[in-house]
């Protein structure tokens, strides 16, 4: 739906940055993201069957 969540860029929340894969791993505090609407990147990759992320025009959900 194009929703965006602002993530504070602090070490406690953004636990890993992978520049090569162009992804960030986050550990959001309770209440920052509505878990019922969150999409995990690995499950999106499995749905498309290609394992590649970032190949669509849609903004990634669940990544910072």
ZIRATA-V247421 format. One line per field, one symbol per residue. phi: phi as a letter, one per 40 degrees, with the letter a starting at -180 (. if undefined). psi: psi as a letter, one per 30 degrees, with the letter a starting at -180 (. if undefined). burial: b if it has 9 or more other ideal C-beta (glycine too) atoms within 8 Angstrom, else e. A space follows every 50 residues. Layout:
phi: ???
psi: ???
burial: ???
//
This chain:
phi: .gcbbcbccbdcbccabbcccfabbbbccdgcbcdcbcbcdcccccccgb gcbgcbccccbgbc
psi: ggkkkkkkilefejfkkjeefhlkkliklkfekjfffkkkeeeeeeefff fklgglfkkkkfl.
burial: eeeeeebeeeeebbeeebeeeebbbbeeeeeeeeeeebeebeebbeebee eebeeeeeebeeee
//
